[in-house]
Amino acid sequence: MITISEKLPKISVIIPAYNSEKTIGHTIQSVLNQTFTDLELIVINDGSQDLTLKIVTQIKDPRIKVFSYSNAGGNISRNRGLQRAVGEFVSFLDADDLWTPDKLQSQLKALQENATAQVAYSWTDYINTNDEFILSGKRVNVNGNVYENLLLNNFLENGSNPLICRKALIKLGGFDESLSAAQDWDMWLRLASKFDFICVPSVQILYRISANSVSCNLVRQEKSCLQVLERAYKERPSALKHSWNLSLANLYKYLVCKALQKPLNRQKGLTSAIFLWKYFLHDTSRLQNINFTLKLLLKIVIILILPTLLDSITNLRRQKTETLLNG
């Protein structure tokens, strides 16, 4: 006799989707192509105004479940998906990211072989809007109690990464809906404060970088990251003395590099200059890292000056042309 529990999928995959018509089909296909097939795929349509819903409903697979709501944001959409999920394990996937085919199988195997671990994570590479490789992510391989490692930086890097025991997520109340950014880092820290992590040392997440990414709002991201860090350090005040400045230095180093990603403009140049100064202030190894800092400064100066020079050259050419035309 088959029980109800045996009929339930082992893994629930949750995709929050808002105006994702350009990528959602490809993202869903990366889930359906998984070598591990005992899953349900929950798509939370977060009030999309484009063809997202139409594209999703045209994909015929009995494992796909679609739920539509008015627009509420990524945090609430993830929690809505979690409320619908029935799998023993849960993994979240942003609507423009991709997984390699062995992602779920490898992470599930790691959790099954490490009974104390409740979270399995892998490595990330970054791609552009054409699915072309841009750069490699962090290659961190730490296991067990990773809380203090996560305080220094979010080495999971994105919300499309880990496979998590659903009961652990529910116990912590899901994602913090008050955060406008950095909600994934906050969630991983809260999980790490209670549970062990296990690493699958392989690139299995392809994170898409685009000008419209939520993470491109850097000032908002800074505010949320600081809020996450302050709360996390209150959880472990003993870590404050030796790592607070390092956490801030790593945060501003990340934000500087993020601000200097294309497309570049003067506003991003000004923002990166502010972040670079804050990085310099908090970096206790600033003298050893001076060459790195100077390289960033030079790039910022070029970004700030070059557009002005180009505008001046364009204006001179225009004036010269008008003079010639007017005789």
Secondary structure, 3 states (H helix, E strand, C coil): CCCHHHHCCCEEEEEEECCCCCCHHHHHHHHHCCCCCCEEEEEEEECCCCCHHHHHHCCCCCCEEEEEECCCCHHHHHHHHHHHCCCCEEEECCCCCEECCCHHHHHHHHHHHCCCEEEEEEEEEEECCCCCEEEECCCCCCCECCHHHHHHCCCCCCCCCCEEEHHHHHHCCCCCCCCCCCHHHHHHHHHHCCCEEEEEEEEEEEEECCCCCHHHCHHHHHHHHHHHHHHHHHHCHHHHHHHHHHHHHHHHHHHHHHHCCCCCCHHHHHHHHHHHHHHHHHCCCCCCCHHHHHHHHHHHHHHHHHHHHHHHHHHHHHHHHHHHHCC
